[in-house]
Amino acid sequence: MKKLANSEKIGLRDKTTEKLIAVYPFKAEGTDEEISEAVRDWYYKQSCAAEDKLLTAYVDGLTAAELKTHK
């Protein structure tokens, strides 16, 4: 199933609070596993502190409200 590939935009979300951490700026292509890996790799390259945040984050599609504020 390609849940992530069908999302207009994807990003990283905190597992505990479910708040959006970052919006992935590229088009999501591939399987959900490939997309998740690409988003995590992209975020890891953004900063030194990214590694710690990735431990408590998951890749998810953005909601309609989030799309309006992050376009």
C-alpha positions as CSV (number, residue, x, y, z in Angstrom):
1,M,0.0,0.0,0.0
2,K,1.3,3.5,-0.9
3,K,-0.3,5.7,1.8
4,L,2.6,8.2,1.7
5,A,2.9,8.3,-2.1
6,N,-0.7,9.4,-2.3
7,S,-0.2,12.3,0.0
8,E,0.1,15.8,-1.5
9,K,2.8,16.7,1.0
10,I,4.6,14.7,3.7
11,G,6.6,15.6,6.7
12,L,8.0,14.4,10.0
13,R,5.7,14.3,13.0
14,D,6.4,13.9,16.7
15,K,5.2,10.5,18.0
16,T,4.1,11.9,21.4
17,T,2.5,15.2,20.6
18,E,1.8,14.5,16.9
19,K,3.0,18.1,16.1
20,L,4.6,18.6,12.7
21,I,8.4,18.9,13.0
22,A,9.3,19.5,9.3
23,V,7.7,19.5,5.9
24,Y,9.6,17.5,3.2
25,P,10.2,19.9,0.3
26,F,10.3,17.3,-2.5
27,K,7.8,15.0,-4.2
28,A,7.2,11.7,-2.5
29,E,8.1,8.9,-4.9
30,G,8.5,5.1,-4.3
31,T,7.1,2.8,-1.7
32,D,6.2,4.0,1.8
33,E,9.5,2.5,3.1
34,E,11.5,4.3,0.4
35,I,9.7,7.6,1.1
36,S,10.2,7.3,4.8
37,E,13.9,6.6,4.4
38,A,14.3,9.6,2.0
39,V,12.5,12.0,4.4
40,R,14.5,10.8,7.4
41,D,17.8,11.1,5.4
42,W,16.8,14.6,4.2
43,Y,16.0,15.7,7.8
44,Y,19.1,14.2,9.2
45,K,21.2,16.3,6.9
46,Q,19.5,19.5,8.1
47,S,21.2,19.8,11.5
48,C,23.2,18.1,14.2
49,A,20.2,17.9,16.5
50,A,18.1,16.1,13.9
51,E,19.4,12.7,15.0
52,D,17.8,13.0,18.4
53,K,14.5,14.2,17.0
54,L,14.4,11.4,14.5
55,L,14.2,8.9,17.4
56,T,10.8,10.2,18.4
57,A,9.4,11.1,15.0
58,Y,7.5,9.3,12.2
59,V,6.8,10.2,8.5
60,D,3.2,11.1,7.8
61,G,1.0,12.9,5.3
62,L,0.0,16.4,6.0
63,T,-3.6,17.3,6.8
64,A,-5.6,19.8,4.8
65,A,-5.1,22.5,7.4
66,E,-1.4,21.9,7.5
67,L,-1.2,22.2,3.7
68,K,-2.8,25.6,3.9
69,T,-0.2,26.9,6.3
70,H,2.8,25.3,4.7
71,K,2.3,26.0,1.0
